[in-house]
Amino acid sequence: MSERAFRMQTRAFKALSHPTRIAILEMMRNGAICSCEIEPALGLRQSNIAQHLAVLRGGQLVRSYRDGSRVMYDVVDARVFEVLDIINTVLHEEMEQAVQALA
């Protein structure tokens, strides 16, 4: 794999490395959302949300477009949810093994 490909992967993983960004992605599971919907759902300030969305765009995980006066965001490729699901499965299995080891 080329150095450029490694850097692109790194940006994508960096974008996934914050709980707020994962929560934002989870909000997009059912389709595009307006940035105005994120603020009340997560209880964050608009400026903070904008920073997280910028990181997600930089990681090429989400894109934005205008719908009238609203700015909408959606995932570039829905397979990102498969990645999140795999990580959740792995972590859940590891937690179950740890609990069994303590029993």
C-alpha positions in Angstrom: 0.0 0.0 0.0 1.3 3.5 -0.8 2.1 6.2 1.7 -0.8 8.2 0.4 -3.2 5.3 1.1 -1.8 5.0 4.6 -2.4 8.7 5.2 -6.0 8.5 3.9 -6.6 5.5 6.3 -5.1 7.5 9.2 -7.4 10.4 8.5 -10.4 8.1 8.4 -9.5 6.4 11.7 -8.7 9.7 13.3 -12.2 10.8 12.3 -13.6 7.8 14.1 -11.5 8.4 17.2 -14.0 10.6 19.1 -17.2 9.5 20.7 -19.1 12.6 19.5 -18.1 11.9 15.9 -19.3 8.3 16.2 -22.6 9.6 17.7 -22.9 11.9 14.7 -22.3 9.1 12.3 -24.9 6.9 14.1 -27.4 9.7 13.6 -26.8 9.3 9.9 -27.5 5.6 9.8 -31.0 6.3 8.6 -30.0 8.9 6.0 -28.9 12.5 5.8 -29.4 14.9 8.7 -29.3 18.6 9.0 -26.5 20.0 11.2 -29.3 21.8 13.1 -30.6 18.4 14.3 -27.3 17.4 15.9 -27.2 20.3 18.4 -30.4 19.4 20.3 -29.8 15.6 20.0 -26.3 15.7 21.5 -26.5 18.9 23.6 -23.5 20.5 22.0 -22.8 24.0 20.8 -23.0 24.6 17.0 -19.3 25.6 16.9 -18.3 22.3 18.5 -20.5 20.3 16.1 -19.0 22.2 13.1 -15.5 21.2 14.2 -16.5 17.5 14.5 -18.2 17.6 11.1 -15.1 19.2 9.6 -13.0 16.2 10.9 -15.5 13.7 9.5 -15.4 15.5 6.1 -11.5 15.6 6.3 -11.6 11.8 6.8 -13.8 11.5 3.8 -16.5 9.8 5.8 -19.3 12.4 5.3 -20.2 15.0 2.7 -22.4 18.1 2.9 -24.9 19.7 0.6 -27.5 22.4 0.8 -31.2 21.8 0.9 -32.7 25.2 0.8 -31.3 27.1 3.8 -30.4 23.9 5.6 -26.9 22.2 5.4 -27.4 18.4 5.2 -24.8 15.8 6.0 -24.7 12.2 5.0 -22.1 9.4 4.9 -20.0 9.0 1.7 -20.2 5.2 1.9 -22.6 3.3 4.1 -20.0 0.6 4.7 -18.6 2.9 7.4 -21.5 1.5 9.5 -20.2 -2.1 8.9 -16.8 -0.9 10.3 -18.6 0.5 13.4 -20.6 -2.7 13.8 -17.5 -4.9 13.5 -15.7 -2.9 16.1 -18.7 -3.1 18.4 -18.9 -6.8 18.0 -15.2 -7.3 18.7 -15.4 -5.1 21.9 -18.6 -6.8 23.1 -17.0 -10.3 22.6 -13.9 -9.1 24.5 -16.0 -7.8 27.4 -17.9 -11.1 27.6 -14.6 -13.0 27.7 -13.3 -10.8 30.5 -16.5 -11.3 32.5 -16.3 -15.1 32.0 -12.7 -15.0 33.1 -13.7 -13.3 36.4 -16.5 -15.7 37.1 
